[in-house]
Amino acid sequence: MRKGKTFVISGPSGVGKGTVLKMLLEKRKNVYVSVSATTRPARLGEEDGVHYHFLDKGTFQDWIAQDAFLEHAEYVGNFYGTPKKFVDSAMDEGRDVILEIEVQGALQIAEKRPETILIFVAPPSWEELERRLTLRGTDSPEKIQERLQRAKVEFQSADAYHYVVINDTVENAAQELDAILTAEHCRVMERMAIIGT
Ligand code: 5GP
């Protein structure tokens, strides 16, 4: 059976990665979206084990000590990490894995697992991103400015990525993402492995 591939999706919070991913999942069934662990408090409507594994700082440190994370990073005052075992078992089952993580974590994975495909989701403009963050209404004005600054710094790392998807409309962005996954499965080495040489 063919092994799944890992795709990292990064981009500023508020850019709409979650919505784009949701639409992608309607098109592609054989995809596992990793559930990260975080020390940040749950937002309204977020469920433990579904959106994140919500951990206290001590438990997060224990997971680090047990080498349970594929990567972990600090982001705007909270810790985030990708649990290793679910990612590996999904890939072994032949499913593609999507990790929605920020840049520091993406670069850690790129170093550990260079076959990983890195995709950056960008807003059409910074003004549009600020508008979306404000509309979301989950962060204070100070936190929004902090997230915007962080987003601009993150975008400077976009050249370490393989693809940039611009989220002008959710439909366009999901279609581009879908095309990238398809293209990555059409790579020569992968096709040779299936067809035989
Ligand atoms: P939020 O607090 O808005 O849910 O997420 C903040 C940032 O943390 C987003 O850029 C998100 O992609 C990133 N993030 C979520 N899970 C992980 C993870 O497991 N590892 C890393 N490095 N970043 C993560």
Boltz pocket constraint, residues with backbone or C-beta under 6 A from the ligand:
constraints:
  - pocket:
      binder: B
      contacts: [[A, 9], [A, 10], [A, 11], [A, 12], [A, 13], [A, 14], [A, 36], [A, 37], [A, 40], [A, 71], [A, 72], [A, 73], [A, 75], [A, 80], [A, 81], [A, 82], [A, 83], [A, 100], [A, 101], [A, 102], [A, 103], [A, 104], [A, 105], [A, 106]]
      max_distance: 6.0
